[in-house]
Amino acid sequence: MALRANPLEIREQYEKQLKDLQEAYGEAMLELRARKKLAALMEREDDK
């Protein structure tokens, strides 16, 4: 029996991986922005 990949399954798997990566990227960008804002606020507090 030959194993054949179903193109629809491959596409669905690819789209799910892409969606997961996009979500992870979005979360990382939000965290990065939050860290930058926090660092800026901390610097302002240190300047006082």
PDB file of N, CA, C, O and CB in Angstrom:
ATOM      1  N   MET A   1       0.848  -1.190   0.000  1.00  0.00           N
ATOM      2  CA  MET A   1       0.000   0.000   0.000  1.00  0.00           C
ATOM      3  C   MET A   1       0.884   1.241   0.000  1.00  0.00           C
ATOM      4  O   MET A   1       1.730   1.415   0.878  1.00  0.00           O
ATOM      5  CB  MET A   1      -0.960   0.005   1.226  1.00  0.00           C
ATOM      6  N   ALA A   2       0.684   2.076  -0.966  1.00  0.00           N
ATOM      7  CA  ALA A   2       1.476   3.306  -1.063  1.00  0.00           C
ATOM      8  C   ALA A   2       0.828   4.394  -0.220  1.00  0.00           C
ATOM      9  O   ALA A   2      -0.393   4.551  -0.215  1.00  0.00           O
ATOM     10  CB  ALA A   2       1.610   3.769  -2.541  1.00  0.00           C
ATOM     11  N   LEU A   3       1.657   5.137   0.487  1.00  0.00           N
ATOM     12  CA  LEU A   3       1.133   6.246   1.277  1.00  0.00           C
ATOM     13  C   LEU A   3       1.052   7.487   0.394  1.00  0.00           C
ATOM     14  O   LEU A   3       2.054   7.939  -0.159  1.00  0.00           O
ATOM     15  CB  LEU A   3       2.021   6.513   2.530  1.00  0.00           C
ATOM     16  N   ARG A   4      -0.119   8.011   0.275  1.00  0.00           N
ATOM     17  CA  ARG A   4      -0.293   9.225  -0.525  1.00  0.00           C
ATOM     18  C   ARG A   4      -0.826  10.331   0.367  1.00  0.00           C
ATOM     19  O   ARG A   4      -1.726  10.105   1.176  1.00  0.00           O
ATOM     20  CB  ARG A   4      -1.250   8.978  -1.726  1.00  0.00           C
ATOM     21  N   ALA A   5      -0.283  11.500   0.224  1.00  0.00           N
ATOM     22  CA  ALA A   5      -0.734  12.642   1.008  1.00  0.00           C
ATOM     23  C   ALA A   5      -1.934  13.266   0.324  1.00  0.00           C
ATOM     24  O   ALA A   5      -1.930  13.490  -0.887  1.00  0.00           O
ATOM     25  CB  ALA A   5       0.400  13.681   1.190  1.00  0.00           C
ATOM     26  N   ASN A   6      -2.945  13.538   1.100  1.00  0.00           N
ATOM     27  CA  ASN A   6      -4.132  14.207   0.591  1.00  0.00           C
ATOM     28  C   ASN A   6      -3.825  15.707   0.513  1.00  0.00           C
ATOM     29  O   ASN A   6      -3.533  16.321   1.539  1.00  0.00           O
ATOM     30  CB  ASN A   6      -5.388  13.920   1.501  1.00  0.00           C
ATOM     31  N   PRO A   7      -3.883  16.304  -0.672  1.00  0.00           N
ATOM     32  CA  PRO A   7      -3.550  17.734  -0.805  1.00  0.00           C
ATOM     33  C   PRO A   7      -4.383  18.638   0.112  1.00  0.00           C
ATOM     34  O   PRO A   7      -3.892  19.649   0.613  1.00  0.00           O
ATOM     35  CB  PRO A   7      -3.745  18.171  -2.246  1.00  0.00           C
ATOM     36  N   LEU A   8      -5.642  18.264   0.322  1.00  0.00           N
ATOM     37  CA  LEU A   8      -6.495  19.075   1.192  1.00  0.00           C
ATOM     38  C   LEU A   8      -5.996  19.031   2.632  1.00  0.00           C
ATOM     39  O   LEU A   8      -5.976  20.051   3.321  1.00  0.00           O
ATOM     40  CB  LEU A   8      -7.952  18.589   1.122  1.00  0.00           C
ATOM     41  N   GLU A   9      -5.592  17.836   3.084  1.00  0.00           N
ATOM     42  CA  GLU A   9      -5.064  17.707   4.445  1.00  0.00           C
ATOM     43  C   GLU A   9      -3.766  18.490   4.609  1.00  0.00           C
ATOM     44  O   GLU A   9      -3.537  19.130   5.635  1.00  0.00           O
ATOM     45  CB  GLU A   9      -4.833  16.230   4.792  1.00  0.00           C
ATOM     46  N   ILE A  10      -2.924  18.429   3.586  1.00  0.00           N
ATOM     47  CA  ILE A  10      -1.657  19.166   3.632  1.00  0.00           C
ATOM     48  C   ILE A  10      -1.939  20.665   3.718  1.00  0.00           C
ATOM     49  O   ILE A  10      -1.313  21.381   4.499  1.00  0.00           O
ATOM     50  CB  ILE A  10      -0.782  18.847   2.385  1.00  0.00           C
ATOM     51  N   ARG A  11      -2.889  21.126   2.906  1.00  0.00           N
ATOM     52  CA  ARG A  11      -3.233  22.550   2.925  1.00  0.00           C
ATOM     53  C   ARG A  11      -3.794  22.965   4.287  1.00  0.00           C
ATOM     54  O   ARG A  11      -3.423  24.012   4.818  1.00  0.00           O
ATOM     55  CB  ARG A  11      -4.251  22.868   1.818  1.00  0.00           C
ATOM     56  N   GLU A  12      -4.680  22.151   4.847  1.00  0.00           N
ATOM     57  CA  GLU A  12      -5.257  22.473   6.162  1.00  0.00           C
ATOM     58  C   GLU A  12      -4.181  22.513   7.239  1.00  0.00           C
ATOM     59  O   GLU A  12      -4.190  23.385   8.108  1.00  0.00           O
ATOM     60  CB  GLU A  12      -6.337  21.447   6.542  1.00  0.00           C
ATOM     61  N   GLN A  13      -3.253  21.561   7.172  1.00  0.00           N
ATOM     62  CA  GLN A  13      -2.161  21.524   8.150  1.00  0.00           C
ATOM     63  C   GLN A  13      -1.278  22.770   7.996  1.00  0.00           C
ATOM     64  O   GLN A  13      -0.884  23.387   8.985  1.00  0.00           O
ATOM     65  CB  GLN A  13      -1.310  20.228   7.976  1.00  0.00           C
ATOM     66  N   TYR A  14      -0.977  23.127   6.752  1.00  0.00           N
ATOM     67  CA  TYR A  14      -0.166  24.308   6.479  1.00  0.00           C
ATOM     68  C   TYR A  14      -0.859  25.566   6.993  1.00  0.00           C
ATOM     69  O   TYR A  14      -0.234  26.408   7.638  1.00  0.00           O
ATOM     70  CB  TYR A  14       0.115  24.432   4.973  1.00  0.00           C
ATOM     71  N   GLU A  15      -2.153  25.689   6.704  1.00  0.00           N
ATOM     72  CA  GLU A  15      -2.892  26.881   7.135  1.00  0.00           C
ATOM     73  C   GLU A  15      -2.961  26.971   8.655  1.00  0.00           C
ATOM     74  O   GLU A  15      -2.888  28.066   9.212  1.00  0.00           O
ATOM     75  CB  GLU A  15      -4.306  26.873   6.549  1.00  0.00           C
ATOM     76  N   LYS A  16      -3.101  25.830   9.333  1.00  0.00           N
ATOM     77  CA  LYS A  16      -3.137  25.843  10.801  1.00  0.00           C
ATOM     78  C   LYS A  16      -1.783  26.271  11.354  1.00  0.00           C
ATOM     79  O   LYS A  16      -1.714  27.076  12.282  1.00  0.00           O
ATOM     80  CB  LYS A  16      -3.527  24.448  11.356  1.00  0.00           C
ATOM     81  N   GLN A  17      -0.705  25.733  10.783  1.00  0.00           N
ATOM     82  CA  GLN A  17       0.631  26.128  11.244  1.00  0.00           C
ATOM     83  C   GLN A  17       0.856  27.617  11.017  1.00  0.00           C
ATOM     84  O   GLN A  17       1.415  28.304  11.873  1.00  0.00           O
ATOM     85  CB  GLN A  17       1.722  25.310  10.521  1.00  0.00           C
ATOM     86  N   LEU A  18       0.420  28.116   9.859  1.00  0.00           N
ATOM     87  CA  LEU A  18       0.578  29.531   9.548  1.00  0.00           C
ATOM     88  C   LEU A  18      -0.201  30.391  10.542  1.00  0.00           C
ATOM     89  O   LEU A  18       0.305  31.402  11.030  1.00  0.00           O
ATOM     90  CB  LEU A  18       0.114  29.820   8.112  1.00  0.00           C
ATOM     91  N   LYS A  19      -1.430  29.983  10.835  1.00  0.00           N
ATOM     92  CA  LYS A  19      -2.258  30.727  11.793  1.00  0.00           C
ATOM     93  C   LYS A  19      -1.603  30.725  13.172  1.00  0.00           C
ATOM     94  O   LYS A  19      -1.547  31.756  13.842  1.00  0.00           O
ATOM     95  CB  LYS A  19      -3.682  30.121  11.875  1.00  0.00           C
ATOM     96  N   ASP A  20      -1.106  29.554  13.592  1.00  0.00           N
ATOM     97  CA  ASP A  20      -0.441  29.461  14.900  1.00  0.00           C
ATOM     98  C   ASP A  20       0.786  30.368  14.959  1.00  0.00           C
ATOM     99  O   ASP A  20       1.020  31.036  15.966  1.00  0.00           O
ATOM    100  CB  ASP A  20      -0.032  28.006  15.193  1.00  0.00           C
ATOM    101  N   LEU A  21       1.570  30.391  13.876  1.00  0.00           N
ATOM    102  CA  LEU A  21       2.758  31.244  13.836  1.00  0.00           C
ATOM    103  C   LEU A  21       2.386  32.717  13.854  1.00  0.00           C
ATOM    104  O   LEU A  21       3.042  33.517  14.520  1.00  0.00           O
ATOM    105  CB  LEU A  21       3.592  30.935  12.598  1.00  0.00           C
ATOM    106  N   GLN A  22       1.328  33.080  13.122  1.00  0.00           N
ATOM    107  CA  GLN A  22       0.894  34.476  13.100  1.00  0.00           C
ATOM    108  C   GLN A  22       0.430  34.913  14.484  1.00  0.00           C
ATOM    109  O   GLN A  22       0.713  36.030  14.915  1.00  0.00           O
ATOM    110  CB  GLN A  22      -0.234  34.676  12.072  1.00  0.00           C
ATOM    111  N   GLU A  23      -0.283  34.031  15.178  1.00  0.00           N
ATOM    112  CA  GLU A  23      -0.733  34.358  16.534  1.00  0.00           C
ATOM    113  C   GLU A  23       0.453  34.514  17.480  1.00  0.00           C
ATOM    114  O   GLU A  23       0.497  35.444  18.285  1.00  0.00           O
ATOM    115  CB  GLU A  23      -1.688  33.274  17.060  1.00  0.00           C
ATOM    116  N   ALA A  24       1.407  33.604  17.377  1.00  0.00           N
ATOM    117  CA  ALA A  24       2.595  33.675  18.241  1.00  0.00           C
ATOM    118  C   ALA A  24       3.381  34.954  17.961  1.00  0.00           C
ATOM    119  O   ALA A  24       3.868  35.603  18.888  1.00  0.00           O
ATOM    120  CB  ALA A  24       3.501  32.434  18.031  1.00  0.00           C
ATOM    121  N   TYR A  25       3.504  35.317  16.680  1.00  0.00           N
ATOM    122  CA  TYR A  25       4.211  36.539  16.313  1.00  0.00           C
ATOM    123  C   TYR A  25       3.499  37.755  16.894  1.00  0.00           C
ATOM    124  O   TYR A  25       4.133  38.652  17.449  1.00  0.00           O
ATOM    125  CB  TYR A  25       4.324  36.664  14.782  1.00  0.00           C
ATOM    126  N   GLY A  26       2.183  37.775  16.763  1.00  0.00           N
ATOM    127  CA  GLY A  26       1.404  38.894  17.301  1.00  0.00           C
ATOM    128  C   GLY A  26       1.588  39.033  18.802  1.00  0.00           C
ATOM    129  O   GLY A  26       1.765  40.139  19.313  1.00  0.00           O
ATOM    130  N   GLU A  27       1.547  37.912  19.505  1.00  0.00           N
ATOM    131  CA  GLU A  27       1.740  37.944  20.954  1.00  0.00           C
ATOM    132  C   GLU A  27       3.141  38.437  21.313  1.00  0.00           C
ATOM    133  O   GLU A  27       3.311  39.205  22.260  1.00  0.00           O
ATOM    134  CB  GLU A  27       1.502  36.552  21.553  1.00  0.00           C
ATOM    135  N   ALA A  28       4.133  37.996  20.557  1.00  0.00           N
ATOM    136  CA  ALA A  28       5.515  38.422  20.822  1.00  0.00           C
ATOM    137  C   ALA A  28       5.657  39.924  20.590  1.00  0.00           C
ATOM    138  O   ALA A  28       6.338  40.608  21.353  1.00  0.00           O
ATOM    139  CB  ALA A  28       6.512  37.644  19.925  1.00  0.00           C
ATOM    140  N   MET A  29       5.022  40.435  19.546  1.00  0.00           N
ATOM    141  CA  MET A  29       5.105  41.869  19.275  1.00  0.00           C
ATOM    142  C   MET A  29       4.429  42.674  20.380  1.00  0.00           C
ATOM    143  O   MET A  29       4.940  43.718  20.787  1.00  0.00           O
ATOM    144  CB  MET A  29       4.467  42.196  17.919  1.00  0.00           C
ATOM    145  N   LEU A  30       3.290  42.202  20.867  1.00  0.00           N
ATOM    146  CA  LEU A  30       2.610  42.888  21.971  1.00  0.00           C
ATOM    147  C   LEU A  30       3.476  42.900  23.218  1.00  0.00           C
ATOM    148  O   LEU A  30       3.572  43.913  23.910  1.00  0.00           O
ATOM    149  CB  LEU A  30       1.265  42.220  22.274  1.00  0.00           C
ATOM    150  N   GLU A  31       4.108  41.760  23.501  1.00  0.00           N
ATOM    151  CA  GLU A  31       4.971  41.684  24.680  1.00  0.00           C
ATOM    152  C   GLU A  31       6.166  42.622  24.535  1.00  0.00           C
ATOM    153  O   GLU A  31       6.564  43.281  25.495  1.00  0.00           O
ATOM    154  CB  GLU A  31       5.453  40.241  24.903  1.00  0.00           C
ATOM    155  N   LEU A  32       6.725  42.678  23.350  1.00  0.00           N
ATOM    156  CA  LEU A  32       7.867  43.552  23.102  1.00  0.00           C
ATOM    157  C   LEU A  32       7.474  45.014  23.307  1.00  0.00           C
ATOM    158  O   LEU A  32       8.208  45.774  23.938  1.00  0.00           O
ATOM    159  CB  LEU A  32       8.412  43.339  21.677  1.00  0.00           C
ATOM    160  N   ARG A  33       6.316  45.404  22.773  1.00  0.00           N
ATOM    161  CA  ARG A  33       5.849  46.786  22.969  1.00  0.00           C
ATOM    162  C   ARG A  33       5.642  47.089  24.444  1.00  0.00           C
ATOM    163  O   ARG A  33       6.015  48.158  24.927  1.00  0.00           O
ATOM    164  CB  ARG A  33       4.543  47.030  22.198  1.00  0.00           C
ATOM    165  N   ALA A  34       5.039  46.130  25.162  1.00  0.00           N
ATOM    166  CA  ALA A  34       4.793  46.336  26.590  1.00  0.00           C
ATOM    167  C   ALA A  34       6.111  46.492  27.342  1.00  0.00           C
ATOM    168  O   ALA A  34       6.227  47.343  28.225  1.00  0.00           O
ATOM    169  CB  ALA A  34       3.982  45.163  27.175  1.00  0.00           C
ATOM    170  N   ARG A  35       7.098  45.678  26.997  1.00  0.00           N
ATOM    171  CA  ARG A  35       8.406  45.776  27.669  1.00  0.00           C
ATOM    172  C   ARG A  35       9.068  47.120  27.383  1.00  0.00           C
ATOM    173  O   ARG A  35       9.672  47.723  28.270  1.00  0.00           O
ATOM    174  CB  ARG A  35       9.334  44.629  27.218  1.00  0.00           C
ATOM    175  N   LYS A  36       8.949  47.588  26.128  1.00  0.00           N
ATOM    176  CA  LYS A  36       9.546  48.880  25.781  1.00  0.00           C
ATOM    177  C   LYS A  36       8.867  50.010  26.540  1.00  0.00           C
ATOM    178  O   LYS A  36       9.538  50.922  27.023  1.00  0.00           O
ATOM    179  CB  LYS A  36       9.451  49.129  24.270  1.00  0.00           C
ATOM    180  N   LYS A  37       7.530  49.958  26.651  1.00  0.00           N
ATOM    181  CA  LYS A  37       6.805  50.990  27.400  1.00  0.00           C
ATOM    182  C   LYS A  37       7.210  50.967  28.868  1.00  0.00           C
ATOM    183  O   LYS A  37       7.429  52.013  29.479  1.00  0.00           O
ATOM    184  CB  LYS A  37       5.282  50.791  27.265  1.00  0.00           C
ATOM    185  N   LEU A  38       7.306  49.765  29.426  1.00  0.00           N
ATOM    186  CA  LEU A  38       7.694  49.640  30.828  1.00  0.00           C
ATOM    187  C   LEU A  38       9.100  50.192  31.040  1.00  0.00           C
ATOM    188  O   LEU A  38       9.355  50.907  32.009  1.00  0.00           O
ATOM    189  CB  LEU A  38       7.620  48.170  31.283  1.00  0.00           C
ATOM    190  N   ALA A  39      10.008  49.859  30.130  1.00  0.00           N
ATOM    191  CA  ALA A  39      11.384  50.356  30.257  1.00  0.00           C
ATOM    192  C   ALA A  39      11.401  51.878  30.188  1.00  0.00           C
ATOM    193  O   ALA A  39      12.130  52.524  30.941  1.00  0.00           O
ATOM    194  CB  ALA A  39      12.288  49.759  29.152  1.00  0.00           C
ATOM    195  N   ALA A  40      10.602  52.457  29.287  1.00  0.00           N
ATOM    196  CA  ALA A  40      10.551  53.922  29.164  1.00  0.00           C
ATOM    197  C   ALA A  40       9.992  54.544  30.452  1.00  0.00           C
ATOM    198  O   ALA A  40      10.490  55.571  30.912  1.00  0.00           O
ATOM    199  CB  ALA A  40       9.680  54.340  27.940  1.00  0.00           C
ATOM    200  N   LEU A  41       8.975  53.930  31.021  1.00  0.00           N
ATOM    201  CA  LEU A  41       8.402  54.444  32.271  1.00  0.00           C
ATOM    202  C   LEU A  41       9.399  54.335  33.408  1.00  0.00           C
ATOM    203  O   LEU A  41       9.507  55.240  34.236  1.00  0.00           O
ATOM    204  CB  LEU A  41       7.118  53.690  32.629  1.00  0.00           C
ATOM    205  N   MET A  42      10.130  53.225  33.450  1.00  0.00           N
ATOM    206  CA  MET A  42      11.117  53.043  34.502  1.00  0.00           C
ATOM    207  C   MET A  42      12.239  54.080  34.378  1.00  0.00           C
ATOM    208  O   MET A  42      12.740  54.585  35.382  1.00  0.00           O
ATOM    209  CB  MET A  42      11.694  51.619  34.451  1.00  0.00           C
ATOM    210  N   GLU A  43      12.622  54.386  33.153  1.00  0.00           N
ATOM    211  CA  GLU A  43      13.667  55.413  32.944  1.00  0.00           C
ATOM    212  C   GLU A  43      13.190  56.763  33.436  1.00  0.00           C
ATOM    213  O   GLU A  43      13.939  57.504  34.073  1.00  0.00           O
ATOM    214  CB  GLU A  43      14.061  55.507  31.451  1.00  0.00           C
ATOM    215  N   ARG A  44      11.939  57.081  33.139  1.00  0.00           N
ATOM    216  CA  ARG A  44      11.382  58.364  33.605  1.00  0.00           C
ATOM    217  C   ARG A  44      11.386  58.443  35.125  1.00  0.00           C
ATOM    218  O   ARG A  44      11.700  59.484  35.701  1.00  0.00           O
ATOM    219  CB  ARG A  44       9.949  58.556  33.076  1.00  0.00           C
ATOM    220  N   GLU A  45      11.032  57.326  35.774  1.00  0.00           N
ATOM    221  CA  GLU A  45      11.022  57.293  37.229  1.00  0.00           C
ATOM    222  C   GLU A  45      12.452  57.479  37.775  1.00  0.00           C
ATOM    223  O   GLU A  45      12.652  58.145  38.791  1.00  0.00           O
ATOM    224  CB  GLU A  45      10.411  55.957  37.734  1.00  0.00           C
ATOM    225  N   ASP A  46      13.427  56.890  37.099  1.00  0.00           N
ATOM    226  CA  ASP A  46      14.815  57.011  37.540  1.00  0.00           C
ATOM    227  C   ASP A  46      15.328  58.442  37.384  1.00  0.00           C
ATOM    228  O   ASP A  46      16.199  58.870  38.142  1.00  0.00           O
ATOM    229  CB  ASP A  46      15.705  56.048  36.753  1.00  0.00           C
ATOM    230  N   ASP A  47      14.800  59.181  36.414  1.00  0.00           N
ATOM    231  CA  ASP A  47      15.240  60.553  36.163  1.00  0.00           C
ATOM    232  C   ASP A  47      14.738  61.525  37.223  1.00  0.00           C
ATOM    233  O   ASP A  47      15.266  62.629  37.354  1.00  0.00           O
ATOM    234  CB  ASP A  47      14.772  61.004  34.796  1.00  0.00           C
ATOM    235  N   LYS A  48      13.735  61.127  37.968  1.00  0.00           N
ATOM    236  CA  LYS A  48      13.145  62.036  38.973  1.00  0.00           C
ATOM    237  C   LYS A  48      14.064  62.215  40.159  1.00  0.00           C
ATOM    238  O   LYS A  48      13.730  62.942  41.094  1.00  0.00           O
ATOM    239  CB  LYS A  48      11.790  61.510  39.450  1.00  0.00           C
TER     240      LYS A  48
END
